[in-house]
Every structure is written in structure tokens, then in C-alpha cells.
Amino acid sequence: MNVPAPGLAMPDEAFAVLTDWLPANDDHARPLIALATVDIAGHPDSRSVLLSEFDRSGFFVHTDSRSRKVAGVEAHPEVAFSIAWPADLRQLTVQGVARRASTDEEASAYARRSRYLQLLAWLNTPEFALLPTDEQEESWAAFDAAHPDGTLTSPDTWLGFVIAPTRLTFWEGNPRAASRRIEHRRAADGTWSTATLPG
Ligand SMILES: Cc1cc2nc3c(=O)[nH]c(=O)nc-3n(C[C@H](O)[C@H](O)[C@H](O)COP(=O)(O)O)c2cc1C
């Protein structure tokens, strides 16, 4: 398996395009990615998650430790995701290897989440999901009132992954010509190569 060493950076050209295409990490509006994993039975699985932040080492997402994706990633750390901006004629697809983010990164990502998502991280439990809506709303409001803004830290179930890319593919459309892709691939020896492909 082509597992990048922690902290191994992606090529400068790829990072420059990411910086152009993705919102800055301090932008409150986080992009939504379709994250594909392999589940514990070996079947493909996918769901939408927020891209919390990115840096030269990879892409950070945050989730609940009890979620299916966590069991899947623990069994099969190789993942993929895609994100498209149809109006801008752009798509990014990434293959990579997920590993647990640092405790500091997890804490700072939680602190940057909206108030709603901070509460959700606490209340998104199997028991809560079973409550009738009116009881959910009462419990939510009570939890909210008991934990003023700025006092909550992440629950033990809050977990971050960083996806270290092994392949980054930038697709661009052109209404007057063919779409095409610029693809950066990381070889087993850690070197990166770039290819231009049809769209
Ligand atoms: C707009 C949107 C944003 C979401 N963001 C996240 C997220 O950042 N992290 C997360 O764990 N789930 C997020 N979810 C919920 C997931 O899509 C998914 O339902 C949940 O994580 C359970 O997935 P799993 O059972 O495959 O692990 C989001 C869903 C939507 C529709």
C-alpha cells in the first residue's frame, strides 16, 4: 500500500491550485465533499462531510467515533473523495490514506465549528435519534441553555482524520473545447509525477 509518511507534502503546483479552488481554512462556509470509504465488510460506502481544513499534508474531516466511516477507515485506511463546482467547470478528486488527526487539530476544528454543529457533536446519539421531534427539540434547547456559547469543548466521540493524498486530479471544463484533467500521483518511493489527461 502506498502510505504517505505523516507530514509528507504534496507538490507545490497542486497546493497552489487547492489554495485557489478551496475556501481558506478560516472561511466559515466549509466545502462539502463526497467521502468514499470501504466498510468493514469490504463494500464501498460514501457520504457527504464538511472539509474542515487542508494543508500541505492533506485534507481534514471530522466525525463521530461511532460512525460507520470510522470503523471503515480503521479497517481500510485508503479513501477517496470528490468535490465539484459545476458553475466554475471544476472538479477535484482525491485518493489518499486516512489517519487520525492530532489532538490539537481536533480541538481547534471543534472550536471553529458553528454553535449548531458543536451542539450536534454532543447530541447526535443513537438514543437522541429515536426521540420524537418535540422531545428532541426540548432536550436540545435544555442542553443549549445549560452550556452557554464558548463553554463547550468536544465530546469524547469527536474525531478527526487527515487524508494524505496519493492522487490529486484537477478537472477543468471549457465550453469551447474539451475538458481535461491535471493529475498528480505519488509513487511508492514518495516522488510525485504529473500527467495531463482527457476529461
Ligand atoms: C451538508 C451535510 C454536511 C455533513 N457534514 C458532516 C461532517 O462534517 N461530519 C460527519 O461526520 N457527518 C456529516 N454529515 C452527515 C454524514 O453525511 C453522514 O450521514 C454521517 O456522518 C454518518 O455517516 P456514516 O454512517 O457513513 O459514517 C453531513 C451531512 C450533510 C448532508
The ligand as an SDF file (V2000), in Angstrom:
LIG
                    3D

 31 33  0  0  0  0  0  0  0  0999 V2000
  -24.4640   19.0190    4.3200 C   0  0  0  0  0  0  0  0  0  0  0  0
  -24.0050   17.8670    5.1860 C   0  0  0  0  0  0  0  0  0  0  0  0
  -22.8340   18.0040    5.9330 C   0  0  0  0  0  0  0  0  0  0  0  0
  -22.3940   16.9630    6.7330 C   0  0  0  0  0  0  0  0  0  0  0  0
  -21.1980   17.1010    7.4110 N   0  0  0  0  0  0  0  0  0  0  0  0
  -20.7400   16.0740    8.1490 C   0  0  0  0  0  0  0  0  0  0  0  0
  -19.4600   16.1490    8.7680 C   0  0  0  0  0  0  0  0  0  0  0  0
  -18.6930   17.1130    8.6250 O   0  0  0  0  0  0  0  0  0  0  0  0
  -19.0660   15.0820    9.5190 N   0  0  0  0  0  0  0  0  0  0  0  0
  -19.8490   13.9810    9.6730 C   0  0  0  0  0  0  0  0  0  0  0  0
  -19.4300   13.0600   10.3690 O   0  0  0  0  0  0  0  0  0  0  0  0
  -21.0520   13.8680    9.0810 N   0  0  0  0  0  0  0  0  0  0  0  0
  -21.5180   14.8920    8.3170 C   0  0  0  0  0  0  0  0  0  0  0  0
  -22.7300   14.7670    7.6880 N   0  0  0  0  0  0  0  0  0  0  0  0
  -23.5240   13.5340    7.8890 C   0  0  0  0  0  0  0  0  0  0  0  0
  -22.9540   12.4120    7.0070 C   0  0  0  0  0  0  0  0  0  0  0  0
  -23.3320   12.6210    5.6500 O   0  0  0  0  0  0  0  0  0  0  0  0
  -23.3970   11.0110    7.4640 C   0  0  0  0  0  0  0  0  0  0  0  0
  -24.7950   10.9050    7.4720 O   0  0  0  0  0  0  0  0  0  0  0  0
  -22.8880   10.6650    8.8600 C   0  0  0  0  0  0  0  0  0  0  0  0
  -21.5650   11.1500    9.0560 O   0  0  0  0  0  0  0  0  0  0  0  0
  -22.9140    9.1590    9.0930 C   0  0  0  0  0  0  0  0  0  0  0  0
  -22.1400    8.5560    8.0770 O   0  0  0  0  0  0  0  0  0  0  0  0
  -21.5210    7.0720    8.1770 P   0  0  0  0  0  0  0  0  0  0  0  0
  -22.5220    6.2310    8.8840 O   0  0  0  0  0  0  0  0  0  0  0  0
  -21.3070    6.6770    6.7540 O   0  0  0  0  0  0  0  0  0  0  0  0
  -20.2460    7.1580    8.9270 O   0  0  0  0  0  0  0  0  0  0  0  0
  -23.1600   15.7740    6.8390 C   0  0  0  0  0  0  0  0  0  0  0  0
  -24.3230   15.6370    6.0700 C   0  0  0  0  0  0  0  0  0  0  0  0
  -24.7250   16.6580    5.2570 C   0  0  0  0  0  0  0  0  0  0  0  0
  -25.9750   16.4640    4.4170 C   0  0  0  0  0  0  0  0  0  0  0  0
  1  2  1  0
  2  3  1  0
  2 30  2  0
  3  4  2  0
  4  5  1  0
  4 28  1  0
  5  6  2  0
  6  7  1  0
  6 13  1  0
  7  8  2  0
  7  9  1  0
  9 10  1  0
 10 11  2  0
 10 12  1  0
 12 13  2  0
 13 14  1  0
 14 15  1  0
 14 28  1  0
 15 16  1  0
 16 17  1  0
 16 18  1  0
 18 19  1  0
 18 20  1  0
 20 21  1  0
 20 22  1  0
 22 23  1  0
 23 24  1  0
 24 25  2  0
 24 26  1  0
 24 27  1  0
 28 29  2  0
 29 30  1  0
 30 31  1  0
M  END
$$$$
